[in-house]
Amino acid sequence: MVQRFRVTRATVERWVDDGRLPCERDHRGRRRFRQADVDAFRWLARSTRNLDRVRSERKKRQEAVRQVRLEAPELGASDAARFLGYASPISVWRLANAGKLPFTLNERGRRRFARAELERFKARNGAPKRGRPNAVCGESVSVGAGLSEAATPSLARCLQPKRARVGADL
């Protein structure tokens, strides 16, 4: 099978585990494939419509697994980030390091966040704020409107004209 499809052994095992390629085991536990199953699988693998169907089914299974994981009493950092609405687990790690989000360590030393604590945090703080809070470039704000350039260095940088690159033909 590995030589016929020009894939690794792990890929064939994954196809079998996913149920895409049926096989039987012999008395020594080795996988045995029927020629009809291999031919049918080869036809499925060549058909793009079937590949799209297989991919969509895989995505549905993955989403179902994610939903089950989000219902668990304890969540990992990635699932906690998804539950709270953050784009990355790094945000959850920062909250945990700052002491704003309690966690426990599992037997492998990974952070686990209690679902009840995450729900309390979400109720208390609401949805996460998107974007950079101190970014003011692109807004039409005049410096003379009560803002000094020394008080707002990022605003002063935004108001400066863009310099031409050295050696660039404009």
Backbone torsions as a table, in degrees:
resi	resn	phi	psi	omega
1	MET	NA	-43.0	-178.9
2	VAL	-61.7	-45.2	-179.0
3	GLN	-71.9	-36.2	-176.8
4	ARG	-66.8	-43.0	-177.6
5	PHE	-95.1	-5.9	-179.2
6	ARG	56.4	50.1	177.2
7	VAL	-130.7	172.9	179.0
8	THR	-81.7	166.0	179.1
9	ARG	-63.3	-37.4	179.3
10	ALA	-61.9	-35.3	179.0
11	THR	-66.1	-43.6	178.5
12	VAL	-63.6	-41.6	178.0
13	GLU	-62.0	-39.1	178.7
14	ARG	-65.9	-40.4	176.6
15	TRP	-60.6	-41.0	179.4
16	VAL	-67.6	-45.3	-179.3
17	ASP	-63.9	-34.0	178.2
18	ASP	-75.3	-12.5	-179.1
19	GLY	85.1	9.6	-179.5
20	ARG	-80.9	-25.6	-178.4
21	LEU	-128.0	106.0	-177.6
22	PRO	-72.6	146.6	177.9
23	CYS	-149.9	164.9	175.0
24	GLU	-121.5	155.0	178.1
25	ARG	-104.8	140.0	176.3
26	ASP	-87.0	-173.8	-175.1
27	HIS	-66.6	-17.7	177.3
28	ARG	-97.0	0.3	178.2
29	GLY	90.3	4.4	179.2
30	ARG	-79.1	148.2	179.9
31	ARG	-78.7	136.9	176.6
32	ARG	-126.2	131.7	-176.5
33	PHE	-113.1	138.0	174.9
34	ARG	-81.4	145.2	-177.9
35	GLN	-60.4	-38.7	179.9
36	ALA	-64.0	-39.7	178.3
37	ASP	-66.1	-39.9	179.6
38	VAL	-65.5	-42.9	178.8
39	ASP	-64.5	-41.1	178.2
40	ALA	-65.2	-39.8	178.9
41	PHE	-66.5	-39.6	179.3
42	ARG	-61.9	-40.0	177.6
43	TRP	-65.4	-41.9	178.6
44	LEU	-63.2	-40.6	-177.5
45	ALA	-67.1	-30.2	-179.0
46	ARG	-80.6	-27.3	-175.9
47	SER	-80.2	117.8	-178.5
48	THR	-66.8	-32.7	179.1
49	ARG	-63.6	-42.5	178.6
50	ASN	-68.7	-36.0	176.8
51	LEU	-62.9	-41.7	177.7
52	ASP	-62.6	-40.0	178.4
53	ARG	-64.9	-42.9	179.2
54	VAL	-64.1	-42.5	179.2
55	ARG	-64.2	-41.4	-180.0
56	SER	-67.1	-37.2	176.2
57	GLU	-65.2	-39.1	178.6
58	ARG	-64.5	-41.5	178.3
59	LYS	-63.4	-38.8	178.1
60	LYS	-64.3	-42.2	177.8
61	ARG	-63.3	-42.3	179.4
62	GLN	-63.8	-40.8	178.5
63	GLU	-65.9	-38.0	177.4
64	ALA	-64.3	-39.4	177.7
65	VAL	-65.0	-40.9	178.0
66	ARG	-61.6	-42.4	-179.5
67	GLN	-64.0	-39.0	177.3
68	VAL	-64.6	-41.8	179.3
69	ARG	-64.4	-34.4	179.6
70	LEU	-70.6	-19.2	178.8
71	GLU	-88.2	-3.6	-177.4
72	ALA	-69.9	155.2	179.8
73	PRO	-69.4	-26.2	176.7
74	GLU	-127.2	138.9	-176.6
75	LEU	-121.7	149.5	171.6
76	GLY	-77.4	178.3	-176.1
77	ALA	-64.5	-41.4	-179.4
78	SER	-65.6	-44.1	179.4
79	ASP	-69.1	-35.0	176.6
80	ALA	-64.5	-40.5	177.8
81	ALA	-62.9	-42.9	178.9
82	ARG	-64.1	-41.2	-179.4
83	PHE	-63.4	-41.8	-177.4
84	LEU	-81.1	-14.4	179.0
85	GLY	96.0	13.4	177.5
86	TYR	-85.7	155.5	-178.1
87	ALA	-82.7	-20.5	-173.3
88	SER	-143.3	149.1	175.8
89	PRO	-68.1	-15.7	178.8
90	ILE	-61.1	-36.7	178.0
91	SER	-62.8	-39.4	179.0
92	VAL	-68.6	-40.4	177.8
93	TRP	-61.6	-40.8	179.1
94	ARG	-63.9	-41.6	177.2
95	LEU	-63.1	-39.4	179.5
96	ALA	-67.9	-41.6	179.1
97	ASN	-65.0	-32.0	179.1
98	ALA	-79.8	-6.1	179.9
99	GLY	83.5	9.6	-178.3
100	LYS	-86.7	-15.8	-177.3
101	LEU	-135.1	108.8	-177.7
102	PRO	-71.2	149.5	-179.6
103	PHE	-148.7	164.9	172.6
104	THR	-124.6	161.4	177.0
105	LEU	-103.4	135.8	177.5
106	ASN	-85.2	-173.8	-176.2
107	GLU	-66.3	-19.4	177.9
108	ARG	-94.3	1.3	179.1
109	GLY	83.3	16.9	179.5
110	ARG	-96.9	148.3	-178.5
111	ARG	-73.8	135.1	175.6
112	ARG	-125.2	133.4	-176.8
113	PHE	-111.8	127.7	-180.0
114	ALA	-69.6	135.9	-178.4
115	ARG	-61.0	-38.9	179.9
116	ALA	-62.3	-40.9	178.0
117	GLU	-66.4	-38.7	177.9
118	LEU	-64.6	-40.0	177.7
119	GLU	-64.9	-40.6	177.1
120	ARG	-62.9	-45.1	-179.9
121	PHE	-61.7	-42.5	-179.7
122	LYS	-65.8	-39.8	179.2
123	ALA	-68.2	-37.1	-177.8
124	ARG	-74.4	-40.9	-172.7
125	ASN	-104.1	-14.0	179.9
126	GLY	74.2	-160.1	-178.5
127	ALA	-73.5	148.3	178.7
128	PRO	-67.9	148.9	178.8
129	LYS	-80.7	133.1	-177.7
130	ARG	-92.0	150.7	174.6
131	GLY	81.6	-177.4	179.1
132	ARG	-91.3	123.3	-175.6
133	PRO	-69.1	-24.7	-176.2
134	ASN	-97.8	3.0	-179.2
135	ALA	-78.3	121.0	-179.9
136	VAL	-122.8	2.9	179.1
137	CYS	-64.5	142.7	178.3
138	GLY	93.9	-15.1	177.7
139	GLU	-88.3	146.8	179.2
140	SER	-90.9	90.6	180.0
141	VAL	-124.6	130.3	179.4
142	SER	-92.4	145.1	-178.7
143	VAL	-70.5	-29.3	-177.4
144	GLY	-75.7	-0.6	-175.8
145	ALA	-89.1	43.3	176.8
146	GLY	90.1	3.6	179.5
147	LEU	-111.1	131.6	176.8
148	SER	-96.2	150.4	-179.6
149	GLU	-65.0	-32.2	-179.8
150	ALA	-69.1	-32.1	-177.9
151	ALA	-77.4	-27.5	-178.5
152	THR	-127.3	81.3	-177.7
153	PRO	-65.4	-32.2	-179.9
154	SER	-69.1	-35.2	176.9
155	LEU	-67.2	-39.3	179.2
156	ALA	-63.1	-39.6	177.9
157	ARG	-63.8	-37.2	-178.6
158	CYS	-69.3	-31.5	-176.1
159	LEU	-83.6	-14.6	179.1
160	GLN	-70.3	144.4	176.8
161	PRO	-68.0	148.8	179.6
162	LYS	-72.0	135.4	179.4
163	ARG	-85.6	145.4	176.0
164	ALA	-76.0	143.2	178.4
165	ARG	-69.0	145.6	179.6
166	VAL	-68.1	130.3	177.5
167	GLY	81.6	1.7	-179.3
168	ALA	-88.5	134.2	176.9
169	ASP	-87.2	112.4	-179.4
170	LEU	-104.5	NA	NA
